[in-house]
Amino acid sequence: MKKEANNFVAWFRQASPYIHAHRGSTMVLAFGGEAVRDKKFPNLIHDIALLHSLGLRILLVHGTRPQIEERLKLRGADMQVINGMRVTDEHALLCVKEAAGTVRVEIEAQLSTGLVNSPMAGARIEVDSGNFVTAKPLGIIDGVDYLHTGEVRKINTAAIRQRLDAGAMVLISPLGYSPTGEVFNLNAADVAAAIATELKADKLIFLTDSKLTDSRGRLIECMVPAEASAMLARRKSLNEQLRRVLSNAARACRCGVGRAHILPRRVDGVLLSELFTRDGSGTLITPEQWETLRPANIDDVSGIIELIRPLEEAGILVRRSRDYLETEIHRFTVIERDAAIIGCAALYPFQKEKMGELACLVIHPDYRNSGRGDQLLAFIQQRARSLNLDRLFVLTTRTAHWFRERGFTAADIHRLPGRKKDLYNWQRNSRMLTYRL
């Protein structure tokens, strides 16, 4: 029990910076009707309620596909799909409206739970729904009339913000309404992306049935919109749900949404692990910006020299010649902003000891205390893990406190890998700190 308590305390302390960062942020969360039917749906509701209690402004967009198909089957009908888009006729529209109403009520009921000794005890969540989405018909495409299938025309952002400002959670069904009183069947992912874009949301999160993986089946942890577009063009076999979600996530990031996340919904607690841990659980899509974190190349040597020279002159860093940097440039990672190198770090692996040295971590003075050092550290940690290293170490004379604040612990110099121990400069008397990966 004591060990479990210590683990909980350690995790809670680790999560606290993320709790502070997310408080007051706006999050649009989209999930399909499959999630609502899942027996573990109450767990998702509990996590959403927890996020709400931590100060996130939450807008939920739900899907209804399985519920619609169930009702169509009972009526002996189906919904025709042409070119990946559903044709919503009068019979299908009736099923769409029934399904949307049923799912909305089910979600509201779950969010209203407040039993003592349950995760929802004392939650008291106010949930607002409404006609926030104005739609228009998809129309006739390649000779096909899609009837009551529509697309988003306008979002009533003022009304949504008013509800969020009042502390309510906003719940949106995949329906749109026209000024003439018509109802249109919309795609939930399209609705979520449109709302997030109009609100300039901090986060757009999609819960999907499968992970976004590369050609080797490995989870893709991070992408920018250009990479997402390239994948959509290249991977024709990508399933319909992931294709729609990825397209919307990339488009939203290009249009001002802070970050988009694609998360596997079947992973219990996936929302919490994505938002409150360093590594997360799914795929993060960040906007293309004029600042990038990337592996260094030979053209970066001059910029690195200019960046590290003041620290070398102050004796904080060991001097590195241009020839040395040109030879070792493949070890470096840089942050480039508007064609200038404003940050760098290097990783030197010692495969035999399964250790890696984090060296030359530098951020330009104008950009310190902005989180960029943490970005470089996280990138190097991930790179070290990909090399199957177990531990990182640093040698430092002036910045031990910075590393200790990020989980590094003091270690004896004699724990250095053999080759590094032979080269240790006893005059500098650098401290050694290690981090377990």
N, C-alpha and C positions, 0 to 999 in steps of 0.2 A: 504493500500500500504506500509506503514511504517513497519508493522509487517512482510509482505512478504519479504521486503528488508532485515530486520534483520535476518529472517530465512535463506535467501540466503547467507548472509555474514557468519553466523554461520556455515552453511554447508560447504561453500567454505574453511573456515579456518580449519574445521575438516578434510577436504579432502587433505589439503596441504601436510601432511607427506606422504600420499600414492602417491601423484604426484611426490614428490622427489624420493620415493623408486622405482617407476616403470620406471622413465626416463632412457632410454638406455637399458632396458630389452627386451628380445626377446620373442614374444608371437605368438604361433600358434593357430589360431582360426578356428574351423571346424563347418560347418553348412550344413544342408541338402537342397535339392532342394525345399522342402516345404517352407523354410524360404524365398527363392527368390520369390516364387509365392505369398507370403503373402502381403496384401496391406500395412502392416506396415514395409515392408522391407526397405523403405527409412529411417525410424528412426534408424534402425540398422546401415545402411551405415553412417548416420550422427554421430553416436556414435563411429564407427570405425575411421572415419576421425578425430574426436576429440582426440582419443587416439593417432593417428599418430602425430597430432600437438603437443601433450604433450611429444613427444620424444620416444614413444614405437616403437620398430622394429617389424613390423607386417607381418605375413605370413598367408594368407587365403587359406583354403581348402574347396571347395564347393562340395556338392552332386548333383545328377541329377535324383534320382529315379522317382519322379512324371513326370518329363519331358520325361524320357525314356518310361514310361508306356503309356503316352499320344500318343507318336509316334508309339509304338507297336499296340495300339488300332486302330489307323488310318489305319494301314497296315493289320489289322485283324490277328495279331500275338500276341504271348506272350513270356515271358521269363520263362523258366522252373526253378523251385526252388527245389533242392534236398538236404536234410540234412542241410537246412538253407543257402545253397549257390546257387547262380544263375548260370545257364548254359548259356553262351553267344555264340550263333551261329552266322552265317554270317549276317542274317537279324537283329538280336538283336544288333550286333556290329555296324551296320550302324546307328541304332537309338541312340546308346550310343554316337557315335561321333557327330551326329547332336545335341543331347541334350547338350553335354558338350560344344560345340562351342557356342550354343545359350546362355546358362547360363553364360559362361565366358564373352561374349560380353555385356550381360545385366549388370553384376556386374561392368565391366569396365566403362560402360556408366554412371552408378550411381555414381561411384567414380570420374568421370570427371565433374560432375555437379558443377557449380560455380556461380549460379544466385545471383545477389545482393539481399539482404534482405532474404536470405535463410541460413540455418546452414552450407552450404557448401561454402559460399562466401569466396573467397580468399584461399581456401584449396590447390589448385594446387598439387594434389597427382599424382605422377608418379607410374603407375602400370606395373609391369613386369610379363609376363607369359613365359613359356618355357618347354622344355623337360627335366625337372629336375629329373624325376623319371624313373629309369630303372626297368623294370618288367620282370617276367618270368611266364610261364603258370602254373596255379594251377595243371594241369595235370589230371591224372586218379586216382580217389579215390573210393575205394570199387566198382570198375568196371564202374564208371561213368566218362566219359570224359567231363571236364568242358570247353573244347574248348578255347574260347577267354577270359575266366575269368582268371585273373592272380593275382599275389601277388608281393609285393615290393621286388626287389632284391637289389637295390642300390639307394642312394640319392646323387645327385651332390651338396654336401654341399658347396664346394668352390664357385660355380656359384651363389648359393643362398646368401651366405654371401657377395659376391661382390655387388649384387643388394641392399641388406639391408644396407651395408656400404655406398652406394651411396645415401641413403635416399629414396629409392623406397619401395613401398609395393609389396610383391610378391603374386601372385595369382596362385593357383594350381588346376587343374581339376583332377577328379578321373580316370585318364588315365595313363598308363605306356607304355614305348616303349622298344623294345628289340634291340640288336645290329644288328639283321637281318631285322629290319624295320617293325616288327609286332607291332600291337596296342593291348593292353589288358585292359579290364574293371576291375577296382579296386574298393575296398570299401573305401569311403572317410575317415572313422574313422581310418582304417588301415594306409592310406597314412599320415594322420595328425600325428598319433602316431610315425610312422617311421621317419618322418621329425623332429619332436620335439626331438626324441631320438638322432638322428644323430647330430643335432645342439646343443644338451644339452640345450634346451630352458629353459627359466625361468618359462614359463607358457604354458600349453596345455589346451585349453578351448574348450569344446564341447557344442553346443547349441542343445538341444533336445526338442522333442514335449511334454515330460512329466517329472515331477520331480522324483528324486530318494527318495522313502519313505520307512519307516519301516513297520512292520506288522500292525501297528495301523494307517497307513496313514500319519504319521508325517514326515516332511522333515528330511532327514539324513544330518546333517550339516558338518560332518567331518569323514573321514575314513583313514585308512592306507591300503596299498596293501593287507596285510593278511586278513583284514576284508572284503575287496572287493572280494577276492577269495572265502572266506567262504560264502558270500552272493550268489555268482554265483553258488556254489555247492548246496546251500540250497534252493534258490528261483528258481525253475524250471519254474515258471509262469512269470518270468521277461520277458518283451517284447523284441523282437529281437534287436531293436535299443539300448535300455539301456544296454542289455547284451553285445553287441559289444563295446559300448562306455566304459562301466565300465571295461571290460577286457583290453582294450587298455590303459585306464588311469592308471590302476594298473601296467601294464607292463612297461609303460613309466616311472613312478615314480621309479620303481625298477632299471631302466637303466640310471638314471642320470637327468631326467627332474625335475626341481625344485618343481613345483606343478601342479596338474591337477584339473580342475574345470568342473563340470557337471551342466549346467544352463538351466532352462526352458525358451525357446526362446520367448514364448508368453508374458512374463512379460516385459512390456515396460521399456527400460533403464536398463535391467538386467546386461549388461556388466559394466556399470558405478557403479551401486550399489554394484556389487561384488568386483570391484577393488578399490573403493574409500570410502567404509564404513566399519566399524568394523565387522558387523555381516554378510554382504554379502547377497546373494539371492539364492544360490544353494548349491551343495555338493562339499566340498574341499577334495581332496585326497593328502596326503603328504607322502613322502618317509618314509619307515621304517628306523630308525636310531638307533644308540646306545644311544640316548637321548630321553626320553619319559616324557610326562606330564600325570600323572595318579592319581587316588585316592590313598591315603596312606593306608598302612596296618600295622599290629603290628610289622612286621619285620623292619619297617622304623623308629621306635622310636629312636634307637641309633643314626642313621644318622641325625635325626632332632635335637636331643640334641646337637650333635657335631656342627651342623650348627648354632644354635641359642645361644649357650653358650657365645661366645664373646660379643654379643649384650646384653645379660642379665647382664654380668659382667660390661659392660659400662653403665648400667642403661637405655638403650634405650628400652629394652623389659622387661616386667614383668616376673619374674622367674616362670618357670613351672617345676614341679617335674616329674620324670619318671612315677610315678603312675598316675598323672594327664594326661600326654600325652597318656599313654596306654588306659585310660578310654575314652579320647576324640579323639582318632586317626581317627575315622570315619568322623570327621569334617575337616580333613586335606587333602590337595592336594599337591603332591610333583613333582619336576622335578628330574629325576634320569639320571645320565650320567655315563656310564661305571661302574655300580653298586654302585655309590656314590650319595648321596642326595645333590644336589647343589641349591635347591630352595624349599620353602614350603609356604603355606598360609592356613588359616582356615576360615570357614564360620559358624557362629552361628546364626541360624534363630530365630526370635521372631515373630511367626506366628500371634499372636493377633494384634500386631501393624503393621504387614506386612513389617517389617524391618529385615535386616540381618547385623551382625557385621563381617566385614573383619578384621581378626586379624593375627598377627604373619607372615606377608608377608616379607620373607627374601630370599635374593639371596647371594650365596657364593661370597666373594670379587673378586675372579678370574673371575667371570662371570657377574659382574655388567656392566651396560651400554651396554648390548648386546640384549636388548629386552625381556629378560626372565621374568622380572618383569611384563611387559605388557602382556605376555602370561598368567601368573598366574592370573593377574587381570581380563583379558577377560574370563578366565575359571570360576572364581568365580562369575563374573557377569552373565554368562550364567547359572550357577548352581542356582543362586538366582532367576533368571527369571523362571526357571523350577519349583521352589517352590512357584511361584506366589507372590514373594515379590515385593514391589514397590520401595524400597530404600535401599541402602547400607550405612553403616556408619563406620568410623574408629576413633579410639582414638590414638593420636600420640603426642609425645613430640619433635621429631627431624626431621620428614620426611613430615611435612605438605605441603611443597613446591612441593614434588614429586606427591602427590595426587592432589593438586590444578592444576598442569600442565595437569592432566588427567581428568579434569572435575568435581572434587569434590569441594564443596563450604563449607565455614565455617558455623557452626550451634551452637546454644546455648546448653550447657550441659543439660539443663532441657528438651530438646527434646529426650533424651535417653529413650529407652523402660523402663518400670517400674522396672523389675528385675535388669537390668543393672545400672539404676540410683541408686538403693540401694547399689550396690557394687562399685560405683565410688570412686576412690582413690583421695581425694582432695589434698593430699601431692604431688602426681605426677603432678597434674594440667594439665592433657593431654588435648589437643585441640580436638574438635569433628568436623569432616567433613562428609558431606553426598553426595551421588550420586543418582540421580533419574534414575531408570532402565527403 
